[in-house]
Amino acid sequence: MNQPLTSASNSITLRVKLSNQPGVLGHLTAAIGEAGGNIGAIDIVRREGSFLVRDLTVETAGADHAQTITDKVREVSGAELMNVSDRTFLLHLGGKITVTSKIPLKTRDELSMAYTPGVARVCQAIYKNPEAAYNLTIKRNSVAIVSDGSAVLGLGNLGPYAAMPVMEGKAMLFKTFGGVDAYPICLNTQDPDKIIETVKNIAPGFGGINLEDISAPRCFTIEKALQEALDIPVFHDDQHGTAIVLTAAFLNGLVVLNRKAGDLKVVVLGVGAAGTACSLMLHEVGVRNIVGCDRQGAIYRGRKDMSVEKAEFAAWTNPNNEKGTISELLRGADVFIGVSGPNLVTLNDLKGMNKDPMVFAMSNPDPEIDPEIARSVAAIVATGRSDYSNQVNNVLCFPGIFRGALDCQAREINGAMQLAASRAIASVIPREALQPEYIIPSVFDPNVVTAVAKAVIQAAQETGVSRRRAVTET
């Protein structure tokens, strides 16, 4: 029988009161194993007479699977299930981030300098020279993570309250990997004009704006308007972060397979924010035959039911003006890129591609095709999941790109900076170490942020968007 795919993100803690008799714990663990649970830690909590209270950490495949496991546990003789805790929910209790002070406030002197009356002189200095805010406030290291909750992960329009856990997590990643102080700001409006106005009004306190989980095509309008209105970087990570990391993996895939970008046909399933940005960057690195596909099929010039954005996409892609379904478009293709939804591509679809294709099935958590199935045909397979090799994860990009942009006080994150970030990510893996299962570095590789930040700073200075040339080494 095939066991369900378990993960730590769906893990539970079972608190069980066990008769302290030989075999009881064995029967309990056997029952969990038979139900498909993957047992991690087993801890003794306390002794109660002739009983032991234990906590068992168990990875499951989701809520229904967890219920199956707990039902099995209740059937074990000599075991009393006292409590079931969802470890992911426990981690989120009270939120995941906090604000801490950089300096102590233990004396009157410290208070007088940090706050009134001493702070007044600092305020006056910034009033006379607004650029001094970069040196005298948190602006130099702060990013606003702005969302309206209209496109949360792959879950859809959940609104601002439900978006908060994602934005908190994003703030954790900014701090952990890039040392950037980021703040989750979820707005109770999905009106583009109101979002634009709100971000413009809060911008003075930040050195950069990270737009997150805002649905297309509104995200394009919002990002463009803010980029034009503000003199700090505005970056929609769902678009550009995905494109930067995907392109890094693609470049290393070319090296592994000894291919040239200009010789390849690339099919992109999903032409929203991420798909458009990925296509633009692949075009930048030399791919000329890019064919986009949505729910209705190929994006081609002359198609009647397209939005303005898709018509613009069609104008510079699909040079042969191909029509048809995703299955038809993949015939003779060399690369598949999925930024759409789960299980939209079949093994037969991949068999229609040219020999040894590259497959980037990045829909998360469920990709366009099961990676294990794809591997039977593809030479290189990458996904958005952390439990497979070659994870295309935006955390490889945004901490470093903002680290660099903040350190050189950039006015924007332009195309040159984005491409520099992509090449930097790719360069972290030495060419001699590249292989089909290793075309993208680990998100925990400490060299990634340093490499990306350095490359971004250099590109910012070369393109004239850096306010500051002397930059402390990150």
N, C-alpha and C positions, 0 to 999 in steps of 0.2 A: 504494500500500500504506500502511495506517495505521501510523505509527511508534509504538512503545511510549512511555508516559508516564514519562520519566526524572526523577530527583530527586537532590539532593545527598546525601540520606540513604542512597542506594544507590550512591554513587560509589566508584570504584576508582582506584588509581594503578598504571599499567603501567610497569614499568621495562624498556626495550627497547634492545638493542644493535643499532645501525643502521650498515650500510655507508655511509660518507660519500660517497655518489654522488648526482648529481642524480636526482630522481624517487622515491627510496626512501621518504623521509618522506611524500611525496604519496600514494604507494600505501598506506602504512600508515594515514594519516588517512582515505583513501577507504574502506578496508576497515572501519574502525571506524564510519564514517558509514553505510555500507551495512547494517551490522548493527544500526543504530538507536542507537548510542552518541552521546552529546552531549559533545564534547571541550571541556574548559576550558583549563587551563594546559598548555603544553608547555615543559619546562625541560631544559637541557643539564646533566647531572650531571658528566661527565668525558669526556675523549678517551682512547681506547685504540688507539694506532697509527692505522690507517686507518678506525677505527670511532668513532662517537659513542654514548655511553650517554645516553639521554633518559628523563625521567619524563613520562608523559602522564596528566593527570587526566581521567577520563571518568565522566559521569553515566550510570547504568543504571536499568533498571526493576525490578531485583531480582537474586537469586542466579542464576537460570536465564539471564536476559538477559546477566549478566556473563560466564557461561560461554560463551555464544554468541559474544560479542565477543572473548574471549581465544582461542577456537578460530579465529576469522577472522584474528586477528593472527598466529598461528602459521603461517598459510598464506602470509604475505607474504614474497616473495623478498627477501633482503638484510636481513631483520629477525629478531633472535633475542629471544624473550620470556624475560627473565631472572627476573622476579618480578612477582607480582600482590598488591597490598595493598588490603584493604578499609578505606577511610578512616574509616568509622564505628567499626570495631573498634580501629583505631589510636588514635582519640580517647579511647577508654575504657581503654586500657592503664594499669594501675596505679591506676584510679579517676580521677574527674574533680575531686575537691575535696581540700583539705588544710587543716590548722590552722596559723595563723601567730600569732606573738606580737605584741601591740600595743606592747610596750616592749622596749628592748634589755636584755640581761643581760651586760654587759661588765665590770662592777666589783663589788667586794665589797659596796659600799653598795647598788647596785641589787638584788643577790641577796638581801641582808638585808631589804629592804623588800618585794620581790615574794614571797619565801618566808620561811622561818624566819630570825630570830625575829620580824620585824616583822609577818608575816601573822597571828600569834597575836592581836594586838590587834584586828585586823579581825574575826577569828572571834568574839571575845568581844563585840564591838559588835553583830554580827548575832544572837548568842545572846540578848542582852538585848532586841533589837528586830528580829524576823524580817523586818519590812518593809524594813529597811535592805539586804536582799539585792538589792532592785531598784536601789539606787545603787552598791553595793560589789561586785557580781558581774555576770557576763554574763547573768544572768536577765533583766535589763531589755531585752535585745535578742535573746533566743534562743527558738527554736521547735524542738520535736521533731517530725520527720516520721515517723509511726508506721504501719507496714504489716505485715500478715501474709502478703502475697503471694497472697491468695485471688482477687483480681480485677485482675490486672496489665494495664493498658491495655485493649485488646480481646482479649487473648490468653488470659485465663482464670486458672485456679488454678495458678500456676507456683511458688509457695512463696517463702520469704524470701530465699534466695540469688539467685534470678533477679529478684526485685523490687529488689534493691539498685541496679542502674544507673538505674532510674526515680527512686528516692528521691534518689540523688546528683544527678541532673539537676534535680530539684525544689529541692534545696538551692542549686544554682547560680542558679536563677531567683530564689529568695528574695533572695540576696545581690546579684545583678546589678541587679535591678529595684527592690528595696525596701530594700537595705542591711541585711537581716535575717540574722543568723547562725543557720542551720538545720542540723540534724543528722539524717542518715538512720538510723532505728532499725527494723530488720526483725526481727520476733519469730518464733521457731521454735515457734509454737503458733497454732492457729486456734480455740482454745477461748475463747469470749467472756469467760467469767469470769476466765481467766488473763490475757487481754489487758487487761481492765479493771484487774485487780490490779497488773499490771506497770506500766502507765502511771501509776496512782496513786502507785506507789513511786518512780518517776523524776521525777515532776512538780516537786519542789522546785527542780530546776536549770533550769527553763524558765519563760518568760513566756507560753507558749502551746503548744497541741498541735494539730498538723495530721494528722488521720487520712487515710490515703491507700490506695486500691486494696484496700479491705476489702469483701467481697461482701455483697449484700443477701440476707436481711433482717437479718443479724448486725450490719451497720454501724449500723442504727437503734438497736439495743439497746445497743451499745458506746458510741455517741456520747451517748445520753441518760443512761446511768449515769455517765459521766465528767463530763458537764455538771453533774449533781447533786452529784457528790463533790468536784469541784475548784473552786478560786476563781480559776482562770485560763481564758482562752478555749479551748474545744475545738471544732474546726471540721472537718467532713468535707468536703473540697474537692470530691470527686466529686459530692456532692449539691449543696451550697450554692454552690460556685464556678461550676459549670455553670449553675445557676439564675440567679445574679446577672448573668452575662455574657449569657445568652440573653435575659433580660428587658430588659437595656439595648438589645440589638439590636432586640427587639420594639417597645420604646417609640419608637425612632427610625424603625422601619418604619411605625408608625402615622402619624407626622408626614409621611413621604414620600408615603404613599398617602391621607392625609387621612381616616383612619378612627378609630373609637372602639372601645376594648377591649370594651365591653359589647355591641356589635353583632355580635361575631364568634363563629364556631364554630371551636374549636381542637381538633385531633385529635393526641394524643400517643401515639406508637408506642414502647412500652417503659416500663413503670411500676415499674422498680426504684428505686434510690437517686436517680439523676439525674432520671428522669421524674417521680417524686413531688415532688421539690423544685422542679422547673420549674413543675409544675402549681400548687403552692401559691403560688409567687411571682406567677404570672400571675393567679391568683385575687385576690391582694392588690392588683394594679394594675387590677382591674376586669373581668377576663374571667369570664363567668358560665357559658358553655357550653363546658366542657372535657370531652372524651371520651377516656378512656384505652383502650389496646389492647395485648394481649400475644399470645403465640403462639396462644392459643386463640380470640382475637377480642376483642370489646368487653368492658370491665369495666363491669358493670351490677349494680344491686341485685337480689339473689336468685340470682345465679349460684352454682352449687353447688361448683365446684372451686377456689375462691379461698382464698388465705392470709388470715390476720388482717389483714395490712397492706393487701392489695388490697380486702378488704371495707371497711376504713376509708376507702380511697380512693373506692370506689364510693358511699359514703354522702354525699359532698359534691360529686361530679362527675356528669356525664351526666344532666342534669336531665330529659331526655325518655326516659331508660332505653333508649337505642338498643342494638340487638344486631346482630351480624354481623361480617364480616371487615374488614380495613383498607380494602379496596377499597370496600366498602359504606359504611363510616363516613365516608370522604372525600367522598362525594357531598354537595354543598352546603356543604362546609367552606370556611373562609377561610384557615386556617393549618394547616400540617403541621409537627409537631415530631418528629424522629426521634432517639432515644437508644437504639438497639436493635442493629442489625446491618446488614451490607451487602446491597444489592440486594433489598430487601423491598418496594419500591414501584415501580410501573411508570408509564410515560408516560400510559397510559390511566387509571390511578388519579388522576393529577393533572388530567387533562382533565375528570374528574367533579366537580372542585372548582368553587367560584364563580369568577367572572372575576378575573384578576390576583391569585392567591393569594400568600401568603408561604410559602416552603418552607425549613425549617431542618433539613437532613439532616446530623446531627452525628456519626453513627457514624464512628469514625476507626480506621485510615486509609481504609477503604472506606465511603462513605456509603450511606444507604438507597436513593438514586437518584443516578445520575451528574449532577453539577451542570450539565453542558452540555446534557443532555437536559431537565432540569428548567427551564432558562431558556427553553425554547421555549414554555412555558405560564405559568410563574410570573413575577410582577412583581418579586419579591425572592427571591434564593436565598442562603442562608448555609450554611456547612459547618464542620467541625472541622479542615479541612486548611489548611495555610499556603500552598498553591500556588493557591488560589482567593481571590477577593475575599470580604469579609464573613466572616472567620474568627472563629468563636466559640471563643475560647481562654481557659482559666482563668487564664493568666498576666496577663490584664487585671485580675484580681480579687485573688488571694490575696496578692501582695506588698504592695499598698496597704492591704488590709483588716487584715493583721497589723501593717503599719507603724503604722497608726492605733491599733489595739488596744494595741500595746506602748507607744506614746508616751503614751497616757493611762492606761496600766496598768489596762485594762479587766478585769473579772471574767468577762465572757462576750462572745460575739458574737451579739447577739440579732437578732430579725427586723427591728427598726427600723434597726440598723446595716447589715444586709444590703441592705435596700431602698435605704438612702442610698447605699451603694456602687454599686448598679445605676444609680440616677439620675445619680450622678457620672460613671460611665463614659459614659453616653449623652450627658451635657452637654459632654464634651470636644470633640465635633464641633459647630461652630456650626450652628444650624438652617438658615442659608442655604447651608451646604456639603453638607447631606445629599442623597443621591441613592441610587437603587436599588443601586448597586455600592459604596456607602460609607455603611453604617448603623452601623458599629462601628469604633472607632479602631484604629490599628496597635498591636501589642504593643510596638513600639519608640517610641511617642509618649511623650516624657518628662513630659507633663502628666497622664497617667493616674494614676500612683501618688500624685502630689501631691493631685490632686482627690479620689481615693478616700479617702486617709488623712484629709484635712481633713473630709470628710463623715462618715466613721466616727467620728472624735473628737467631732464635734458631736452625733451621734446617741447616742453613749455617754454624754455628759454630760447630754443631755436626758432620757435614760431611767434615769439614776442608777446606771450600772454602771461609771463611771470613778472610779478612785482618785485621779486627779491632774487638776487643772484647768489649771494652767499648763503648756502643752505647747510645746516648741521647734518652730519651723516646720520641716516636713520638706522 
